């Protein structure tokens, strides 16, 4: 699944990880894999992956150092 910002001139609201919570609750046997960490909602994405054992985050192919700097305020 896609999480995070969408392309130009498109609303990114559907990319919020919180939108998948209902699916994770209703289908606990369904494995949900996000192909992105959900930036700028990466903290939300990590929280849901921690809360639900059926939500996974694939390794990011974006600039990981940018995300880490934002987490640790570097």
C-alpha positions in Angstrom: 0.0 0.0 0.0 1.0 3.6 -0.5 1.4 5.8 2.6 2.7 9.4 2.5 2.5 12.3 0.1 1.0 11.9 -3.3 2.2 13.3 -6.6 1.9 16.9 -7.7 -1.6 18.4 -7.8 -3.2 15.5 -5.8 -4.5 15.5 -2.3 -2.3 13.6 0.1 -5.0 13.0 2.7 -5.6 9.5 1.5 -1.9 8.7 2.2 -2.4 9.0 5.9 -1.6 5.7 7.7 -4.5 6.2 10.1 -7.0 5.4 7.3 -5.9 1.7 7.5 -6.7 1.3 11.2 -10.2 0.0 10.5 -9.0 -2.6 8.1 -6.3 -3.8 10.5 -8.9 -4.1 13.2 -11.5 -5.9 11.1 -9.0 -8.2 9.4 -6.4 -9.3 11.9 -5.2 -12.2 9.7 -4.6 -9.8 6.7 -1.0 -8.8 6.3 -0.8 -5.1 5.3 2.5 -4.0 3.8 3.2 -0.4 3.3 5.8 0.4 0.6 6.7 3.7 2.1 7.1 4.9 5.7 4.4 7.5 5.3 6.3 10.7 5.4 5.3 13.3 6.7 3.1 11.0 8.9 6.0 8.6 9.6 5.5 8.7 13.3 1.9 7.7 12.8 3.0 4.9 10.5 5.5 3.6 13.0 2.8 3.8 15.8 0.4 1.7 13.7 3.1 -0.9 12.8 3.9 -1.2 16.5 0.2 -1.4 17.5 -0.9 -3.9 14.9 1.0 -7.2 14.4 -0.4 -7.4 10.8 1.0 -4.0 9.6 4.4 -4.0 8.1 6.7 -1.3 6.7 8.9 -2.2 3.7 12.4 -0.7 3.8 12.3 2.8 2.4 13.8 3.5 -0.9 13.7 7.2 -0.2 16.4 9.3 1.5 16.5 7.6 4.9 18.9 10.1 6.3 16.3 12.9 5.8 13.7 10.9 7.8 16.2 10.1 10.6 17.2 13.7 10.9 13.6 14.7 11.4 13.1 12.1 14.1 16.1 13.0 16.0 16.0 16.8 15.2 19.5 16.8 13.8 
